[in-house]
């Protein structure tokens, strides 16, 4: 069992925290509204990621203006991976109907899905923190490589968590 999965599944009260973080969020428990709720969660996360990607672009411009042309390939690679993660979250098939209609989602699985959803929101927050550190590194002209690597690590971890959520929904998550 992966350390990430243990950390995710070890958290309790995910539904309550998730509901508190999404203004206007309704119907996640309603069987008929799950598809809409899933879409709402992923749209919310994607919008936060759009903000983070825009901020990275601003930091990238600041870096370029201060003579950091040598960092452009690295910042572009990190930004591309963030955009791919954002696109994956935004365009994933809904987890509660359509293609997945034959997948039985019981209370335990649903609680696990809530945990994964909340974790995705936490990753959006972690991007904010990592980007603040990157901006500070650019301002100080020190530690830029390390700060970029930290943003990239958040992206990789968030992608891994989203993949585990998909595995659970598609019934492929037997390794969980």
Secondary structure by P-SEA (a helix, b strand, c coil): ccaaaaaaaaccaaaaaaaaacccccccccccaaaaaaaaaaaaaaaaaaaaaaaaaaaaaaaaaaccccaaaaaaaaaaaaaaaaaaaaccccccccccccccccaaaaaaaaaaaaaaaaaaaaaaaaaaaaaaaaaaccaaaaaaaaaaaaaaaaaaaaaaaaaaaacccccc
